[in-house]
Amino acid sequence: MAPQERDPGERVDLAVKRREPAQFVDRALRRELRLPMRYRRAGQEEWHPAETINISESGLLFSSNELLEVEAKLEITFQTTGIPLLQSSTRLALIVRRVLSTWPETRLFFGAQFRA
């Protein structure tokens, strides 16, 4: 089929094709919870102290003095001293976000997603 010729006075719409409307993503309800916790990188023995900022079914936001990389795999426990009492008291998590807050004090915040 031959292309149709346009009338020189015809308006040509140069607008970008519209995408589908953004889909709503249902996020887990976050609960503010300041709680001491400990974590260690997967495969390491040394536990590091931290503090939760908020927590949900899917993960948590916490602060720590140690710099962690995004995609670091962690073991997390909410016990602050001693060896974890039960295997179920330890959760696996993946760092998915890192933020440096400079107000009112400089702190590192990490978003971690719980893993099975």
PALO-63625 format. One line per 8 residues: number of its first residue (from 1); their letters; for each residue x negated, y negated, z of N, C-alpha, C. Coordinates in Angstrom, 3 decimals. Each point is the difference from the previous one (the first is absolute). Layout:
NUM = a = X Y Z X Y Z X Y Z; ...
end
This chain:
1 = mapqerdp = -0.819 1.169 0.000 0.819 -1.169 0.000 -0.872 -1.246 0.000; 0.315 -0.956 -0.793 -0.754 -1.242 -0.081 0.397 -0.916 1.145; -0.973 -0.741 0.543 0.335 -0.921 1.081 0.942 -1.081 -0.508; 0.917 -0.390 0.913 0.958 -1.032 -0.378 -0.689 -1.355 0.030; 0.385 -0.830 -0.958 -0.550 -1.353 -0.014 0.809 -0.859 0.941; -0.705 -0.910 0.691 0.671 -0.889 0.942 0.291 -1.329 -0.643; 1.049 -0.578 0.493 0.344 -1.363 -0.372 -1.027 -0.895 0.700; -0.690 -0.897 -0.708 -1.016 -0.848 0.611 0.527 -0.812 1.177
9 = gervdlav = 1.278 -0.239 0.075 0.569 -0.774 1.108 0.432 0.881 1.159; -0.144 1.312 -0.169 0.455 0.923 1.037 -0.949 -0.052 1.202; 0.584 -0.023 1.188 -0.798 -0.029 1.229 -0.540 1.401 0.288; -1.274 0.058 0.282 -0.628 1.275 0.333 -0.277 0.006 1.489; 0.503 1.017 0.704 -0.198 0.091 1.438 -1.363 0.623 0.281; -0.905 -0.791 0.575 -1.345 0.468 0.300 -0.145 0.440 1.463; 1.105 0.056 0.711 -0.055 0.380 1.415 -0.503 1.432 0.145; -0.708 0.215 1.083 -0.509 1.330 0.297 1.167 0.905 0.343
17 = krrepaqf = -0.080 1.211 -0.461 1.038 0.976 0.274 0.161 0.158 1.509; 1.216 -0.008 0.476 0.249 0.109 1.432 -0.234 1.414 0.494; -0.622 0.057 1.157 -0.201 1.294 0.637 1.244 0.357 0.790; 0.044 1.257 0.410 1.086 0.449 0.864 -0.070 -0.784 1.306; 1.141 -0.222 0.645 -0.036 -0.716 1.276 -0.844 0.776 1.016; -0.667 -0.740 0.878 -0.831 0.643 1.028 0.874 0.872 0.879; -0.510 1.156 0.331 0.740 0.908 0.862 -0.312 -0.304 1.450; 1.006 0.106 0.837 -0.156 -0.211 1.424 -0.680 1.222 0.607
25 = vdralrre = -1.052 -0.243 0.775 -0.697 1.088 0.669 0.388 -0.044 1.466; 0.609 1.057 0.474 0.422 0.090 1.386 -1.211 0.271 0.875; -0.369 -0.951 0.833 -1.167 0.146 0.872 0.432 0.471 1.373; -0.865 0.742 0.631 0.273 0.470 1.355 0.059 -1.189 0.953; 0.865 0.080 0.977 0.155 -1.052 0.996 -1.259 -0.077 0.864; -0.576 -1.187 0.090 -1.213 -0.187 0.788 0.386 -0.488 1.398; -0.690 0.544 0.992 0.208 -0.393 1.392 -1.288 -0.594 0.536; 0.089 -1.214 0.541 -1.188 -0.588 0.601 -0.348 0.829 1.224
33 = lrlpmryr = -1.242 0.414 0.082 -0.437 0.855 1.096 -1.494 -0.203 0.220; -0.355 -0.619 1.093 -1.405 -0.196 0.367 -0.378 1.162 0.905; -0.837 0.884 -0.536 -0.340 1.214 0.717 -1.453 0.355 -0.288; -0.792 0.308 1.026 -1.369 0.424 -0.288 0.020 1.328 -0.752; -0.918 0.160 -0.920 -0.103 1.241 -0.759 -1.469 0.280 -0.257; -0.286 1.179 -0.508 -1.343 0.354 -0.439 0.110 0.603 -1.386; -1.064 -0.141 -0.771 -0.037 0.610 -1.334 -1.416 0.458 -0.285; -0.100 0.901 -0.933 -1.305 0.395 -0.518 0.175 0.324 -1.463
41 = ragqeewh = -1.055 -0.240 -0.755 0.024 0.352 -1.417 0.030 1.513 -0.113; 0.672 0.491 -1.023 0.094 1.439 -0.217 -1.389 0.601 -0.059; -0.219 1.061 0.746 -1.284 0.681 -0.009 -1.000 -0.521 1.016; 0.304 -1.113 0.680 -0.917 -0.532 1.003 0.468 0.382 1.399; -0.908 -0.046 0.947 0.336 0.386 1.361 0.284 -1.191 0.907; -0.604 -1.164 -0.288 0.124 -1.153 0.883 1.328 -0.728 -0.192; 0.699 -0.241 1.118 1.258 -0.748 -0.004 -0.286 -1.476 0.215; 0.795 -0.872 -0.641 -0.141 -1.450 0.125 1.288 -0.586 0.565
49 = paetinis = -0.106 -1.004 0.875 1.203 -0.622 0.562 0.648 -0.948 -0.998; 1.312 -0.150 0.132 0.764 -0.925 -0.837 1.296 -0.332 0.738; 0.805 -0.865 -0.600 1.298 -0.354 0.585 1.043 -0.063 -1.098; 1.149 0.641 0.237 1.077 -0.088 -0.983 0.620 -1.392 0.060; 0.486 -0.465 -1.150 0.724 -1.267 -0.097 1.484 0.314 -0.206; 0.259 0.886 -0.971 1.357 0.509 -0.201 -0.082 1.410 -0.554; 1.124 0.711 0.058 0.022 1.393 -0.407 1.359 0.318 -0.614; 0.021 0.947 -0.925 1.239 0.461 -0.617 -0.111 1.503 -0.219
57 = esgllfss = 1.020 0.594 -0.576 -0.044 1.426 -0.316 -1.102 0.320 -0.991; -0.313 -0.947 -0.879 -0.939 0.276 -1.083 -1.439 -0.430 0.270; -0.223 -0.831 1.036 -1.358 -0.438 0.243 -0.089 -1.027 1.109; -1.139 -0.695 0.046 -0.194 -0.994 1.038 -0.954 -1.086 -0.469; 0.078 -1.129 0.686 -0.944 -1.096 -0.168 -0.792 -0.049 1.296; -1.328 -0.023 -0.094 -0.810 -0.035 1.202 -1.197 -0.903 -0.194; -0.618 -0.370 1.116 -1.196 -0.829 -0.074 -1.159 0.763 0.624; -1.182 -0.228 -0.555 -1.210 0.677 0.448 -1.185 -0.920 -0.242
65 = nellevea = -1.069 0.220 0.745 -1.223 -0.776 -0.196 -0.898 0.599 -1.072; 0.288 1.218 -0.425 -0.813 0.676 -1.016 0.615 -0.239 -1.374; -0.849 -0.248 -0.994 0.467 -0.205 -1.363 0.262 1.359 -0.649; 1.227 0.192 -0.459 0.393 1.242 -0.677 0.331 -0.309 -1.453; -0.301 0.917 -0.863 0.287 -0.166 -1.418 1.424 0.457 -0.314; 0.624 -0.642 -0.989 1.287 0.472 -0.501 -0.225 1.398 -0.560; 0.925 0.889 0.234 -0.025 1.415 -0.369 -0.824 0.858 0.951; -0.464 -0.587 1.122 -0.676 0.814 1.020 1.035 0.900 0.659
73 = kleitfqt = -0.375 1.257 0.234 0.885 0.963 0.656 -0.345 0.019 1.482; 1.042 -0.099 0.838 -0.192 -0.074 1.436 0.802 1.052 0.738; -0.458 0.284 1.199 0.793 0.710 0.997 0.310 -1.049 1.061; 1.255 -0.071 0.440 0.432 -1.014 0.958 0.628 0.699 1.197; -0.328 -0.484 1.189 0.673 0.478 1.205 0.318 -1.216 0.871; 1.085 0.097 0.737 0.398 -1.116 0.860 -0.473 0.200 1.431; -0.813 1.015 0.237 -0.640 0.177 1.289 -1.252 -0.861 0.000; -0.315 -0.584 1.143 -1.132 -0.926 0.028 -1.249 0.583 0.628
81 = tgipllqs = 0.105 1.119 0.706 -1.189 0.617 0.584 0.082 1.511 -0.146; -1.138 0.646 0.052 -0.036 1.456 -0.030 0.274 0.576 -1.374; 0.017 1.319 -0.048 0.270 0.743 -1.227 1.514 0.068 -0.189; 0.518 -0.116 -1.217 1.449 0.125 -0.196 0.510 1.307 0.616; 1.099 -0.096 0.726 0.521 1.155 0.721 0.591 1.052 -0.924; 0.706 -0.432 -1.005 0.668 0.911 -0.928 -0.316 -0.392 -1.430; -0.032 0.977 -0.877 -0.223 -0.312 -1.417 1.076 -0.962 -0.504; 1.240 0.135 0.506 1.097 -0.844 -0.468 -0.150 -1.453 0.450
89 = strlaliv = -0.939 -0.284 0.946 -0.185 -1.384 0.431 -0.889 -0.782 -0.967; -0.542 0.674 -1.014 -0.861 -0.637 -0.994 0.720 -0.054 -1.340; -0.035 -1.171 -0.645 0.627 -0.179 -1.316 -1.078 -0.293 -1.029; 0.207 0.483 -1.224 -0.883 -0.346 -1.117 0.561 -1.237 -0.670; -0.882 -0.883 -0.452 0.442 -1.243 -0.631 -1.000 -0.413 -1.073; 0.478 -0.827 -0.917 -0.815 -0.518 -1.095 0.081 -1.525 0.038; -1.150 -0.676 0.000 -0.010 -1.467 -0.021 0.477 -0.460 -1.375; 1.052 -0.812 -0.027 0.554 -0.483 -1.265 -0.121 -1.517 -0.151
97 = rrvlstwp = -0.384 -0.685 1.090 -0.100 -1.458 -0.057 -0.985 -0.474 1.055; -0.732 -1.063 -0.324 -0.954 -0.595 0.929 0.138 -1.513 -0.088; 0.121 -0.652 1.160 0.189 -1.451 0.040 -0.916 -0.584 1.060; -0.652 -1.096 -0.327 -0.805 -0.734 0.971 0.800 -1.220 0.427; 0.378 -0.035 1.265 0.736 -1.139 0.535 -1.000 -0.930 0.677; 0.073 -1.274 -0.297 -0.932 -0.961 0.606 0.689 -0.972 0.931; 1.267 0.241 0.281 0.700 -0.902 0.913 0.890 0.781 0.925; 0.105 -0.226 1.258 -0.791 -0.958 0.770 -1.398 0.524 0.316
105 = etrlffga = -0.254 1.277 -0.244 -1.341 0.552 0.181 -0.266 0.931 -1.179; -1.255 0.273 -0.261 -0.349 0.871 -1.116 0.233 1.454 0.405; 0.852 0.687 -0.764 0.311 1.406 0.273 0.193 0.738 -1.311; -0.357 1.274 0.013 0.239 0.875 -1.145 1.292 0.773 0.236; 0.885 -0.020 -0.998 1.247 0.756 0.067 -0.008 1.037 -1.110; 0.539 1.165 0.298 0.049 1.092 -0.962 1.406 0.574 -0.051; 0.491 0.205 -1.216 1.258 0.706 -0.200 -0.330 1.441 -0.330; 0.579 0.932 0.739 -0.272 1.416 -0.209 1.309 0.735 -0.224
113 = qfra = -0.015 0.891 -0.973 1.166 0.817 -0.322 -0.215 1.380 0.589; 1.006 0.493 0.743 -0.118 1.339 0.571 0.002 1.048 -1.099; -0.797 1.029 0.188 -0.107 1.130 -0.927 0.403 1.267 0.697; 0.399 0.996 -0.765 0.385 1.285 0.581 -1.201 0.829 0.344
end
